[in-house]
Amino acid sequence: MSKFKCFHKISLSELLTGHFHSIFLEQEQEWNQKKLKTIDISRLMLKEIYLHAEGVFGQDEKEAQMFAGLHCIWHLGHIMLFDAMNGYPLLDPMVEWVSMNHRIDLQNDFEQVTALVVPSSDPKFWPLVYRCMLRGHHDAVKSLLRTITLLSEDETSNTPFLSSPIKNLYNLMETIPKFVDADSLSHFKTTWAEWKREAKFIYADGALSSLEVPASFRENLSVLFGILAGDESKILQASSQWQDALLGLLHYTLPTAEAKHCKSLLDLIPDHLKTEMLLDQIQFALLELDIPSLVVHVSSYDLWMTAHLIDLIEKAGLIGKQILKDLPTRKDCSLSQWHHVLYAEWIGSEPQLWRATLDYLRHGGELGKQVLDNYLSHQQPLLLGNDLLEYCEKHQLSESKKTIHLVLGRHYLDHKDYRQAITHYLQGRKLGMVELIVTRLIEDNQTAKDYGFIDSLAPSVLGQSPSLQFLARYKDFQKMYAQQDYKNAGKLLVLLLQSGAAPKSTWRMLLLDALPLLEGPVLVFSVQETRELMRCLEDLDMKSMYRQKAIKDAGDLMPVRLALVRNMARAMVMGEE
């Protein structure tokens, strides 16, 4: 599966995952239990991003920059997509967003400018005044204007109020209605409309011509009056960046705007104030409520942000069929699940993030399950076998657990650790591999010492495989033979053949094992036991008649045939029957 080119390196995604992984799981659980709404999750995540951004500010510049960008995106997304659902005006949240995320050191500029002997002579003076006005910092505007002696004299003169442009300007800034002070939205609309009529009247009055100030000052003051009166051309003329222009339009033309109105306001802003930077493109997509563009741009910025933001957007029901037509999707998962899988693949190359990788894949629908199984089988089991098995047990990932057992079984088999190999193959329900291991051990003519691993297998493990049960009994036979307990060894050997516990593939081996006992000085097999051995030998002869190895097998077993005949005669003579 192809990966998007992420703006941040894996180390930073590792940082994000490490910090927010547990929060993601807790919130997902509470969402499933209907204890949290999307706006609650968004608010909690925004708080965590902010706290971490503040914590690293001034310490790690790269990390601080990354978290500043993430906070800017998430904060705006919270306002436009989730908080906007309450139907309140957008102005106050947008003022807060700009203040927190598009920090321009207004205070520092203010102090530098006002410390000058003639502040208005500084090139930054009027741009600073405009910016403060656009952002609604009216006290700062008044403080700056009061540094101009001529304007200050007009303010303090005995000129009738309506004839004093500066008094009117200050009065408009002081009396502009605020939504937080209104009894209701309708009350705010009414008081703001009255204020707006007064601002337009004063702006159109032309009283500025009476001011005895330089023409350039008069022009600058006209811009300030135009901003207050909602003159779009003046607002845009005063703006040096699109954020200031947007706030100016919200403050003075449409303070009751909701999220759905932002696109039309953004369209008024000239292109020269906008940039093609990726972060700006993401913000424009949010302001225009353009979900497809948002997904494309955020995916190029950070996969962690993409996975979590789309997850909340989907939870909020904001992704309809029309939106999905414009995005790459799959039938086996939703859009958020798809991006959970993409993010899991992105962090999956970091061994220390294996648990987070699995958690994101678990939330990736059917596609996530497929990728999870592949991830387990090809990368991590050899390093984290027991931890992964515990994880699968905890989350009831039975198929994944089976896959891990099979991978570990193959690993231990390659290293001749038969106990571990057999245990894992049995847990992985691969009985056929257990049979093959047992057959290989038998064919290699292992000794009782080589079968020592059998003793460490739990009875429940042995009980799952007839071949293992046979191997355990065959080990006992070898041990008895080594201890020269020939009588019991012989009885056990016959019992294995007679009871069917010994697979047919082992009969030839067992008959050859009986040869030393048949030819020993002590009579081991009775007449009945000798007949059982003869029956097994005849059965082998019948089965090998049509095989190419028949002649060789017959040659190998010929000594056994002769020894059985001699043993039968000896047993009958000694009256063992």
Secondary structure, DSSP 8 states (H G I E B T S, - for coil): ------SS-HHHHHHHHHHHHHHHHHHHHHHHTT---HHHHHHHHHHHHHHHHHHHTTT-HHHHHHHHHHHHHHHHHIIIIIGGGG---SHHHHHHHHHHHS---HHHHHHHHHTSSSGGGSTTHHHHHHHHHHTT-HHHHHHHHTTSHHHHHHHHS---GGG-HHHHHHHHHHH---GGGSSSHHHHHHHHHHHHHHHHHHHHHTGGGG--S-HHHHHHHHHHHHHHTT-HHHHHHH-SSHHHHHHHHHHHT-TT--GGGHHHHHHHS-GGG----HHHHHHHHHHTT-HHHHHHHHHHH-HHHHHHHHHHHHHTT---HHHHHTS--BTTB-HHHHHHHHHHHHHTTSGGGHHHHHHHHHTSHHHHHHHHHHHHHHTSHHHHHHHHHHHHHHTT-HHHHHHHHHHHHHHHHHTT-HHHHHHHHHHTT-HHHHHHHHHHHHHTT--GGGGGGGGGS-HHHHTT-HHHHHHHHHHHHHHHHHTT-HHHHHHHHHHHHHHT-S-GGGHHHHHHHHHHHHSSSS--S-HHHHHHHHHHHHHHHHHTTTSTTHHHHHHHHHHHHHHHHHHHHHHHHTT--
